[in-house]
Amino acid sequence: MATTASATVNHGELGETVRVGLLGGLIGGVIIWIYEAIVWVGIQHLMPLAGIPRNATGLVFGKDVQDSLGAVAYLVGTGIHFFFALAWGVAFAWVWPAFARRGYEASLIGMFFAVFLWIVMHIAIAVASSSHPNYLDPNVIIGGFMSHLFYAVPLALFVKHRLAAND
């Protein structure tokens, strides 16, 4: 009987996990854009500030589609960015309890999650579009890992804090 009870999904816990993951993903999605505004725009001058929201459109659909959409590219790019930020947030919140039970620190798992995300997302971008940065360029790799750290570590710390508060 105890095995059956532990194997069933508590819908209240699942709902809370999804809610926490969505909030954590939203927080991470905003923080990564703040990082990109400071570093990519302000320090490295890689793009104008207005280029951040439309960047995802170009990565997924190519630069020609991004340009042809005009102002709509900002909405599409923002939608793509936050769709994935929210989805990855829920994924992290779903797997986090397994790491917490084993005594891992959230920021450590967040760092590994950031690397995992960068690899998965950029493989997907490379498959979806031929309009992407050179993923073998060390500057692109380091810059990508750094930006994803600014997504995943705050996400991990938020999820850890909120899920622990619900225990």
C-alpha positions in Angstrom: 0.0 0.0 0.0 2.8 2.5 0.8 4.5 1.8 -2.5 1.2 2.6 -4.4 0.7 5.8 -2.4 4.2 7.0 -3.1 3.9 6.2 -6.8 0.7 8.3 -7.3 1.0 11.9 -8.3 -0.4 14.4 -5.9 -2.1 16.9 -8.2 -1.7 19.7 -5.6 2.1 19.1 -5.6 2.2 18.9 -9.4 0.3 22.1 -9.7 2.6 23.8 -7.3 5.7 22.5 -9.1 4.4 23.9 -12.4 3.5 27.2 -10.8 7.0 27.5 -9.2 8.7 26.5 -12.4 6.8 29.0 -14.4 7.6 31.8 -11.9 11.3 30.7 -11.8 11.4 30.6 -15.6 9.9 34.0 -15.8 12.5 35.4 -13.3 15.3 33.7 -15.2 14.0 34.9 -18.5 14.0 38.5 -17.3 17.4 38.2 -15.6 19.1 36.8 -18.7 17.8 39.8 -20.7 19.2 42.1 -18.0 22.6 40.4 -18.3 22.5 40.6 -22.1 21.5 44.3 -21.9 24.5 45.0 -19.6 27.1 42.8 -21.3 26.1 42.2 -24.9 24.8 45.7 -25.5 26.5 47.9 -22.9 30.0 46.4 -22.7 30.6 44.4 -25.8 28.4 46.4 -28.2 27.2 43.3 -30.0 23.8 44.6 -30.7 21.5 47.5 -29.9 19.2 47.2 -26.9 16.2 46.8 -29.2 17.9 43.8 -30.8 17.5 41.6 -27.7 13.8 40.8 -28.1 14.0 40.1 -31.8 17.2 38.0 -31.5 15.3 34.8 -30.9 13.3 35.3 -34.2 16.5 35.5 -36.2 18.0 32.5 -34.5 14.9 30.3 -35.1 13.7 31.5 -38.4 16.7 33.2 -39.9 17.8 36.8 -40.4 15.7 37.2 -43.6 12.5 36.3 -41.8 13.5 38.4 -38.9 14.0 41.4 -41.2 10.8 40.7 -43.2 8.6 40.7 -40.1 9.6 44.2 -39.1 8.2 45.2 -35.7 6.4 41.8 -35.4 9.8 40.2 -35.0 10.0 41.8 -31.5 6.8 40.1 -30.5 7.7 36.7 -32.0 11.2 36.8 -30.4 9.8 37.8 -27.0 7.3 34.9 -27.3 9.9 32.4 -28.3 12.2 33.6 -25.5 9.6 33.4 -22.7 8.0 30.2 -24.0 11.3 28.4 -23.6 12.2 30.2 -20.4 8.9 29.1 -18.9 9.2 25.5 -20.2 12.7 25.1 -19.0 11.6 26.5 -15.6 8.9 23.9 -15.3 11.4 21.2 -16.3 13.9 22.3 -13.6 11.2 22.5 -10.9 10.1 19.0 -11.9 13.6 17.5 -11.5 14.9 19.6 -8.6 13.3 17.5 -5.8 15.4 14.5 -6.8 18.6 16.5 -6.5 17.4 18.2 -3.2 16.8 14.7 -1.6 20.4 13.8 -2.5 21.7 17.0 -0.8 22.9 18.9 -3.9 23.1 22.7 -3.8 20.7 24.4 -6.2 23.3 26.8 -7.6 25.6 23.9 -8.5 22.7 22.1 -10.3 21.8 25.4 -11.9 25.3 25.8 -13.3 25.2 22.3 -14.9 21.6 23.0 -16.1 22.9 26.2 -17.8 25.4 24.3 -19.8 22.9 21.6 -20.6 20.4 24.3 -21.8 23.0 26.0 -23.9 23.9 22.8 -25.7 20.3 21.6 -26.3 19.1 25.0 -27.4 21.9 25.7 -29.7 21.7 22.2 -31.3 18.1 22.9 -31.9 18.8 26.3 -33.4 21.5 24.8 -35.6 19.0 22.3 -36.8 16.2 24.8 -37.3 18.1 27.6 -39.0 21.3 28.2 -40.9 21.4 31.7 -39.5 23.2 31.3 -36.3 26.5 32.3 -34.8 29.6 30.1 -35.2 29.0 27.7 -32.3 32.7 26.6 -32.5 33.9 30.2 -31.7 35.2 30.3 -28.1 33.7 33.7 -27.7 30.2 32.4 -28.7 30.6 29.4 -26.4 31.7 31.4 -23.4 29.2 34.2 -23.9 26.4 31.6 -24.4 27.3 29.7 -21.2 27.6 33.0 -19.2 24.2 34.2 -20.3 22.6 30.9 -19.6 24.2 30.9 -16.1 22.3 34.1 -15.5 19.1 32.3 -16.4 19.6 28.9 -14.7 21.2 29.9 -11.3 18.5 32.4 -10.3 15.9 29.9 -11.5 17.5 27.1 -9.4 17.7 29.3 -6.3 14.1 30.4 -6.7 12.8 26.9 -7.2 14.8 25.6 -4.2 13.5 28.3 -2.0 9.8 28.1 -3.1 9.6 24.3 -3.1 11.3 24.1 0.3 8.9 26.6 1.7 6.0 24.4 0.6 7.3 21.2 2.4 
